[in-house]
């Protein structure tokens, strides 16, 4: 998740206030279902 945070900031240009932060410092902040919904938006 730490890499994902850097990717959001550096590659996507998302400001620090808008990125998804790691849960407990290393875990992903979304459940499997929430992640599937987010990814489905890109598959359409």
C-alpha positions as CSV (number, residue, x, y, z in Angstrom):
1,X,0.0,0.0,0.0
2,X,2.9,2.3,0.6
3,X,3.8,2.1,-3.1
4,X,0.2,2.8,-4.0
5,X,0.2,5.9,-1.9
6,X,3.3,7.1,-3.8
7,X,1.8,6.2,-7.1
8,X,-1.3,8.3,-6.3
9,X,0.8,11.2,-5.4
10,X,3.6,11.1,-8.0
11,X,2.0,9.4,-11.0
12,X,-1.6,10.5,-10.7
13,X,-0.8,13.9,-9.3
14,X,-3.4,13.6,-6.5
15,X,-2.9,16.1,-3.7
16,X,-1.9,14.7,-0.3
17,X,-5.4,15.5,1.0
18,X,-7.1,13.4,-1.7
19,X,-5.1,10.1,-1.6
20,X,-6.3,6.9,-0.1
21,X,-4.1,6.4,3.0
22,X,-2.9,3.0,4.2
23,X,-4.8,1.4,7.0
24,X,-2.6,0.6,10.0
25,X,0.3,1.9,7.9
26,X,0.5,-1.0,5.4
27,X,-3.0,-2.4,4.7
28,X,-5.3,-1.3,1.9
29,X,-8.1,1.0,3.0
30,X,-10.9,-0.6,0.9
31,X,-12.6,-3.9,1.3
32,X,-12.5,-6.4,-1.5
33,X,-16.0,-5.4,-2.6
34,X,-15.2,-1.6,-2.5
35,X,-12.1,-2.3,-4.6
36,X,-14.1,-4.3,-7.1
37,X,-16.6,-1.4,-7.5
38,X,-13.7,1.1,-8.1
39,X,-12.0,-1.2,-10.7
40,X,-15.3,-1.9,-12.4
41,X,-15.6,1.8,-13.3
42,X,-12.4,1.5,-15.4
43,X,-13.5,-1.7,-17.1
44,X,-16.6,-0.1,-18.6
